[in-house]
Structure formats: structure tokens, C-alpha cells
Amino acid sequence: MFRDVSACSTYNYADALYWDARYIQEVECGSFDWYQRYSALRPFIRKYIHPNSRVLMIGCGNAVISEDMVKDGFEDIMNIDISSVAIEMMKKKYESVPQLKYMQMDVRDMSLFPDDMFESVIDKGTLDSLMCGTDAPLSASQMLGEVSRLLKPGGVYMLITYGDPNVRMPHINRPVYNWKIELYIIPRPGFQKPGGAPPLRSHLDPIPLTEKGLLPADYVMEDPESHFIYVCKKIAVPTDLPSKSADSLADDAMRR
């Protein structure tokens, strides 16, 4: 399992200093949502995440998706980001919105939160950022181990990413997480087929995967720059089986 070399720029997207500098420079530019806005993601979020559930938004940055979710009835969203600059900006912006909470935190170590604290975790580009950093496989394993630890049984980790199953399934489809995974593929905002032809299929339908969790060999992706939505539901494990810590999960990743 390797770093996302082909999709990464020269920036270290896993570094807090990079993000602090970026948010300072962009303070006059307002908010920015990676990949997709809430309006496009709403059908998936409403299908898998109840508005009364406790939601963890990892790598929140200065995006407005959490604000849009509150407007849509969601009641409890904890937002975290590695950038203290972004968190202070968002705290000030939403100080009068009790449904939104903000904390500076590295997703690779969320030990301030107890086990099974959240019914859902939303990740819009955060795993992608780690995959563009140094020690990418280790960082990814640390984060995903923490996400698994924080999710209640039956809870959902929703990953919105540019990574197709060839590069994401080796990280998320691991028995130790005990996740049942469904995949959706959504075109980038504004995509139009040549000649205005209708889509071949609805992007609201899950994609049938092979036994290895990959796209079928004959699958045709209408937009080559589509985004992928992995819905990972945590399956309850028998109480007599020991659970693994994030550190042991990371050790396992380094042995692979």
C-alpha cells in the first residue's frame, strides 16, 4: 500500500503548517468545500446518517457542509481539523450555533474521544490528504484505526474521495475494521456528457463490486474524474473477542 504519488502535488497535505499557512492566505476568500457540496451529498447522508445522531466531521477546514447539515436538521456535529487557524476561524464564525462544535485535533490521534462515541464519521478529502503526505500507509492506518474505534457498532464511516477501489480498498477493506462497504460513484460538479446524453445509470444506486471489492472489469465510468463515496458500516463483534488499538492496527499496516 503506497502513497498517492500520481494524484499529489509537491505540497505535504498531511502537514499542519501547510494548512495553517493556506488558511491564513485564504482568510479573505471565504469558505471552500472539497469535491462536492452538501446538496449533492445530501441523498447519501440522509440515507445513512440520522439527523439526531452524533456526527464527527474530520478535516473540516473552513467548509460549510456542517452548516448546511444543521440547516437540514442535524443536531450534533463535532468538527475537527489539524489546523488551529481553521478551527479558530470556525469557532468564531459559528459561536452562536450550538449544534456545531470545533476542536483542533490530528485524526491520527483522537484519544481525547472515548470509544464508540459517534454514530457516524464523515471524511471529505482527509484520507486523501494523508495519502499525499509522508509515511502515507502508516498515517492512513492510524486514522482509520481511530475512526473504527470511535464508531459505535452499526455506525457509518462515509468517505468521499478521488480514490477508486484499486487505491482505497486496500486501506479500508480490512477484516480488523469489520466494515461492510458499499460504493457509490458521483460525477464531479457541473459534469455534462458530450451531446447532453442522459447518464447510463443513476449515481444514487450502489455499484456492484467484485469479491475483492473492486469495480467489475466491464464497468464504464462516464466521468473519468468522478468522486467515490464509500459507505463503511461497522458490524458489531462478539463481546468475548478482544479489540485492537489504533497503535496495533498501525503496526499491522507496517508489516503488510
Backbone hydrogen bonds in HBPLUS format (Angstrom, degrees):
<---DONOR---> <-ACCEPTOR-->    atom                        ^
c    i                          cat <-CA-CA->   ^        H-A-AA   ^      H-
h    n   atom  resd res      DA  || num        DHA   H-A  angle D-A-AA Bond
n    s   type  num  typ     dist DA aas  dist angle  dist       angle   num
A0005-VAL N   A0003-ARG O   2.83 MM   2  5.48 134.7  2.04 107.2  93.0     1
A0004-ASP N   A0131-MET O   2.88 MM 127  5.43 159.1  1.92 139.2 145.7     2
A0008-CYS N   A0005-VAL O   3.30 MM   3  5.40 159.5  2.35 106.4 112.5     3
A0015-ASP N   A0012-ASN O   3.12 MM   3  5.66 164.4  2.14 122.3 124.0     4
A0019-TRP N   A0015-ASP O   3.44 MM   4  6.86 160.6  2.48 149.8 153.6     5
A0020-ASP N   A0016-ALA O   2.86 MM   4  6.09 162.9  1.89 158.0 163.2     6
A0021-ALA N   A0017-LEU O   3.08 MM   4  6.17 168.9  2.10 147.1 150.0     7
A0022-ARG N   A0018-TYR O   2.96 MM   4  6.18 153.6  2.04 145.2 153.4     8
A0023-TYR N   A0019-TRP O   2.90 MM   4  6.08 166.8  1.92 156.9 158.8     9
A0024-ILE N   A0020-ASP O   3.04 MM   4  6.22 150.6  2.12 147.4 155.7    10
A0025-GLN N   A0021-ALA O   3.09 MM   4  6.28 158.4  2.14 146.3 151.6    11
A0026-GLU N   A0022-ARG O   2.97 MM   4  6.16 142.2  2.11 144.1 155.2    12
A0029-CYS N   A0026-GLU O   2.81 MM   3  5.07 151.5  1.89 111.3 121.1    13
A0036-GLN N   A0034-TRP O   2.67 MM   2  5.94 123.2  1.99 120.6 105.1    14
A0040-ALA N   A0037-ARG O   3.15 MM   3  5.74 135.0  2.36 112.6 122.2    15
A0041-LEU N   A0037-ARG O   3.31 MM   4  6.62 149.2  2.41 143.9 152.8    16
A0041-LEU N   A0038-TYR O   2.99 MM   3  4.92 117.5  2.39  95.4 111.9    17
A0042-ARG N   A0038-TYR O   2.68 MM   4  5.54 131.7  1.91 158.9 168.3    18
A0044-PHE N   A0041-LEU O   3.01 MM   3  5.61 127.4  2.29 118.2 130.8    19
A0045-ILE N   A0041-LEU O   3.01 MM   4  6.21 167.3  2.03 157.9 162.0    20
A0046-ARG N   A0042-ARG O   2.84 MM   4  5.81 173.6  1.84 161.7 163.6    21
A0047-LYS N   A0043-PRO O   3.21 MM   4  6.07 136.9  2.40 124.6 135.2    22
A0048-TYR N   A0044-PHE O   3.13 MM   4  6.31 152.0  2.22 148.5 153.8    23
A0049-ILE N   A0045-ILE O   2.80 MM   4  5.42 147.7  1.90 152.1 158.5    24
A0053-SER N   A0050-HIS O   2.96 MM   3  5.35 162.7  1.99 117.8 123.5    25
A0075-GLU N   A0051-PRO O   3.11 MM  24  6.21 155.3  2.17 167.9 160.4    26
A0119-GLU N   A0054-ARG O   3.05 MM  65  5.51 143.1  2.19 140.5 151.8    27
A0055-VAL N   A0076-ASP O   2.97 MM  21  6.22 178.0  1.97 165.6 166.1    28
A0078-MET N   A0055-VAL O   2.83 MM  23  6.15 167.6  1.85 166.3 163.4    29
A0056-LEU N   A0120-SER O   2.92 MM  64  6.27 151.2  2.00 143.5 152.9    30
A0122-ILE N   A0056-LEU O   2.86 MM  66  6.28 159.2  1.91 159.4 165.4    31
A0057-MET N   A0078-MET O   2.76 MM  21  6.06 168.0  1.78 160.0 164.1    32
A0080-ILE N   A0057-MET O   2.99 MM  23  6.35 164.3  2.02 169.4 168.6    33
A0058-ILE N   A0122-ILE O   3.09 MM  64  6.32 159.2  2.14 166.6 172.7    34
A0059-GLY N   A0080-ILE O   2.87 MM  21  5.79 120.1  2.23 130.8 148.3    35
A0060-CYS N   A0080-ILE O   2.97 MM  20  5.85 163.1  2.00 147.2 149.8    36
A0063-ALA N   A0060-CYS O   3.26 MM   3  6.18 164.2  2.29 147.4 149.9    37
A0068-ASP N   A0064-VAL O   2.90 MM   4  6.19 161.6  1.93 158.8 164.0    38
A0069-MET N   A0065-ILE O   2.90 MM   4  6.15 147.2  2.00 145.0 154.3    39
A0070-VAL N   A0066-SER O   2.99 MM   4  6.30 154.6  2.06 148.8 154.8    40
A0071-LYS N   A0067-GLU O   3.05 MM   4  6.37 158.5  2.10 150.2 155.9    41
A0072-ASP N   A0068-ASP O   3.08 MM   4  6.27 127.0  2.38 132.7 146.5    42
A0072-ASP N   A0069-MET O   2.99 MM   3  4.87 131.6  2.23  92.6 106.7    43
A0074-PHE N   A0069-MET O   3.00 MM   5  5.50 167.2  2.01 142.4 138.2    44
A0073-GLY N   A0070-VAL O   2.97 MM   3  5.12 162.8  2.00 110.6 112.9    45
A0077-ILE N   A0099-GLN O   2.95 MM  22  6.14 174.1  1.95 176.5 175.3    46
A0101-LYS N   A0077-ILE O   3.07 MM  24  6.38 159.5  2.11 162.5 162.8    47
A0079-ASN N   A0101-LYS O   2.76 MM  22  5.90 164.8  1.78 149.4 154.8    48
A0103-MET N   A0079-ASN O   2.95 MM  24  6.39 149.8  2.04 160.1 169.2    49
A0105-MET N   A0081-ASP O   2.88 MM  24  5.50 159.5  1.92 127.5 134.1    50
A0087-ILE N   A0083-SER O   3.16 MM   4  6.41 163.3  2.19 146.3 151.0    51
A0088-GLU N   A0084-SER O   2.99 MM   4  6.11 163.8  2.02 147.5 151.3    52
A0089-MET N   A0085-VAL O   3.10 MM   4  6.28 158.2  2.15 147.5 153.7    53
A0090-MET N   A0086-ALA O   2.95 MM   4  6.18 160.7  1.99 152.4 157.4    54
A0091-LYS N   A0087-ILE O   2.84 MM   4  5.99 155.3  1.90 151.9 159.0    55
A0092-LYS N   A0088-GLU O   3.18 MM   4  6.28 163.3  2.21 144.3 148.0    56
A0093-LYS N   A0089-MET O   3.01 MM   4  6.23 156.3  2.07 143.9 151.2    57
A0094-TYR N   A0090-MET O   2.95 MM   4  6.01 154.7  2.01 148.8 153.6    58
A0097-VAL N   A0094-TYR O   2.98 MM   3  5.18 165.4  2.00 117.3 118.3    59
A0100-LEU N   A0097-VAL O   3.13 MM   3  5.85 164.6  2.15 122.8 127.3    60
A0109-ASP N   A0106-ASP O   2.94 MM   3  5.60 165.3  1.96 122.1 127.1    61
A0113-PHE N   A0110-MET O   2.99 MM   3  5.93 167.7  2.00 127.9 131.8    62
A0116-ASP N   A0149-ARG O   2.96 MM  33  6.28 170.7  1.97 147.5 147.0    63
A0117-MET N   A0150-LEU O   2.83 MM  33  5.34 107.8  2.36 121.8 138.9    64
A0118-PHE N   A0150-LEU O   3.00 MM  32  5.97 174.7  2.00 157.4 159.0    65
A0152-LYS N   A0118-PHE O   2.91 MM  34  5.95 152.9  1.99 161.9 161.2    66
A0156-VAL N   A0119-GLU O   3.01 MM  37  6.53 148.0  2.12 144.9 147.8    67
A0121-VAL N   A0156-VAL O   2.87 MM  35  6.37 152.5  1.94 153.7 159.0    68
A0158-MET N   A0121-VAL O   2.81 MM  37  6.20 162.3  1.84 169.7 173.9    69
A0123-ASP N   A0158-MET O   2.88 MM  35  6.12 159.9  1.92 172.6 168.5    70
A0160-ILE N   A0123-ASP O   2.76 MM  37  6.05 174.8  1.77 170.5 170.7    71
A0125-GLY N   A0160-ILE O   3.18 MM  35  6.30 130.4  2.44 168.1 169.8    72
A0129-SER N   A0125-GLY O   3.02 MM   4  6.24 145.2  2.14 137.3 145.7    73
A0129-SER N   A0126-THR O   3.05 MM   3  5.03 116.7  2.46  93.9 109.1    74
A0130-LEU N   A0126-THR O   3.08 MM   4  6.47 159.0  2.13 153.5 158.0    75
A0131-MET N   A0127-LEU O   2.95 MM   4  6.20 148.9  2.05 148.1 157.2    76
A0132-CYS N   A0129-SER O   3.05 MM   3  5.24 152.0  2.13 102.8 111.6    77
A0133-GLY N   A0130-LEU O   3.03 MM   3  5.13 163.6  2.06 108.1 112.4    78
A0139-SER N   A0135-ASP O   2.92 MM   4  6.11 167.8  1.93 162.8 167.0    79
A0140-ALA N   A0136-ALA O   2.86 MM   4  5.99 165.4  1.88 160.6 164.3    80
A0141-SER N   A0137-PRO O   3.00 MM   4  6.14 160.3  2.04 144.5 149.9    81
A0142-GLN N   A0138-LEU O   2.90 MM   4  6.13 158.2  1.95 152.7 158.8    82
A0143-MET N   A0139-SER O   2.99 MM   4  6.21 164.9  2.01 151.9 155.5    83
A0144-LEU N   A0140-ALA O   2.88 MM   4  6.05 173.8  1.88 157.0 159.0    84
A0145-GLY N   A0141-SER O   2.88 MM   4  5.86 151.9  1.96 142.7 150.5    85
A0146-GLU N   A0142-GLN O   3.10 MM   4  6.31 151.4  2.19 141.9 149.1    86
A0146-GLU N   A0143-MET O   3.08 MM   3  5.14 116.7  2.50  95.9 111.0    87
A0147-VAL N   A0143-MET O   2.86 MM   4  6.20 156.8  1.91 152.8 160.1    88
A0148-SER N   A0144-LEU O   2.94 MM   4  6.10 163.9  1.97 147.0 150.9    89
A0149-ARG N   A0145-GLY O   3.00 MM   4  6.18 153.7  2.07 140.4 148.0    90
A0150-LEU N   A0146-GLU O   2.94 MM   4  6.15 153.6  2.01 151.1 157.4    91
A0151-LEU N   A0147-VAL O   3.07 MM   4  6.21 137.0  2.27 147.3 157.8    92
A0155-GLY N   A0152-LYS O   2.75 MM   3  5.10 153.6  1.81 139.8 141.1    93
A0154-GLY N   A0234-LYS O   2.66 MM  80  5.06 153.9  1.73 143.7 152.5    94
A0234-LYS N   A0155-GLY O   2.82 MM  79  5.45 165.4  1.84 161.9 166.8    95
A0157-TYR N   A0232-CYS O   2.83 MM  75  5.00 164.8  1.86 143.4 147.7    96
A0232-CYS N   A0157-TYR O   2.89 MM  75  5.00 171.1  1.90 147.7 149.4    97
A0159-LEU N   A0230-TYR O   2.92 MM  71  5.05 166.2  1.94 150.9 153.3    98
A0230-TYR N   A0159-LEU O   2.86 MM  71  5.05 159.0  1.91 149.2 152.8    99
A0161-THR N   A0228-PHE O   2.96 MM  67  5.32 160.3  2.00 151.5 158.0   100
A0228-PHE N   A0161-THR O   2.80 MM  67  5.32 173.7  1.81 165.0 166.3   101
A0167-VAL N   A0164-ASP O   3.00 MM   3  5.81 143.2  2.14 124.8 132.6   102
A0168-ARG N   A0164-ASP O   3.05 MM   4  6.12 142.2  2.20 149.5 159.0   103
A0169-MET N   A0165-PRO O   3.05 MM   4  5.00 151.2  2.13 120.1 129.1   104
A0171-HIS N   A0168-ARG O   2.99 MM   3  5.49 143.4  2.13 113.3 123.7   105
A0172-ILE N   A0168-ARG O   3.08 MM   4  6.36 161.2  2.12 156.1 162.1   106
A0173-ASN N   A0169-MET O   2.83 MM   4  5.02 157.2  1.88 137.5 144.0   107
A0177-TYR N   A0174-ARG O   3.03 MM   3  5.85 151.0  2.12 126.7 132.9   108
A0178-ASN N   A0175-PRO O   3.02 MM   3  5.11 129.1  2.29  99.9 114.0   109
A0235-ILE N   A0178-ASN O   2.90 MM  57  5.70 176.7  1.90 173.4 174.5   110
A0180-LYS N   A0233-LYS O   2.83 MM  53  5.08 160.3  1.87 144.9 148.2   111
A0233-LYS N   A0180-LYS O   2.86 MM  53  5.08 167.4  1.88 149.4 146.4   112
A0182-GLU N   A0231-VAL O   2.93 MM  49  5.11 154.2  2.00 137.5 145.7   113
A0231-VAL N   A0182-GLU O   2.80 MM  49  5.11 169.9  1.81 155.6 158.9   114
A0207-ILE N   A0183-LEU O   2.76 MM  24  5.56 164.8  1.78 158.9 164.0   115
A0184-TYR N   A0229-ILE O   2.85 MM  45  4.99 151.9  1.93 142.6 151.6   116
A0229-ILE N   A0184-TYR O   2.82 MM  45  4.99 173.1  1.83 149.1 150.2   117
A0186-ILE N   A0227-HIS O   2.90 MM  41  5.33 167.4  1.91 157.4 161.2   118
A0227-HIS N   A0186-ILE O   2.82 MM  41  5.33 173.2  1.83 164.6 163.0   119
A0191-PHE N   A0188-ARG O   3.15 MM   3  5.72 157.5  2.20 143.3 141.1   120
A0196-GLY N   A0193-LYS O   2.91 MM   3  5.28 149.1  2.00 141.3 138.7   121
A0205-ASP N   A0202-SER O   3.24 MM   3  5.77 169.0  2.25 114.8 117.0   122
A0210-THR N   A0214-LEU O   2.81 MM   4  5.23 160.9  1.84 148.2 154.9   123
A0213-GLY N   A0210-THR O   2.86 MM   3  5.10 161.0  1.90 113.6 117.8   124
A0219-TYR N   A0216-PRO O   3.01 MM   3  5.29 165.4  2.04 117.0 119.1   125
A0226-SER N   A0223-ASP O   3.06 MM   3  5.29 137.4  2.25 127.7 122.2   126
A0241-LEU N   A0238-PRO O   3.14 MM   3  5.77 168.1  2.15 120.4 123.0   127
A0249-LEU N   A0245-SER O   3.01 MM   4  6.30 152.0  2.09 148.3 156.6   128
A0250-ALA N   A0246-ALA O   2.95 MM   4  6.17 151.9  2.03 145.3 152.6   129
A0251-ASP N   A0247-ASP O   2.96 MM   4  6.26 151.3  2.05 144.3 152.3   130
A0252-ASP N   A0248-SER O   2.98 MM   4  6.23 153.5  2.05 142.7 149.3   131
A0253-ALA N   A0249-LEU O   3.04 MM   4  6.36 151.7  2.12 144.2 151.6   132
A0254-MET N   A0250-ALA O   3.13 MM   4  6.46 150.7  2.22 148.1 154.7   133
A0255-ARG N   A0251-ASP O   3.26 MM   4  6.54 132.9  2.50 140.9 152.7   134
A0255-ARG N   A0252-ASP O   3.13 MM   3  5.24 136.7  2.32  99.0 111.0   135
A0256-ARG N   A0253-ALA O   3.25 MM   3  5.34 143.9  2.39  99.5 109.2   136
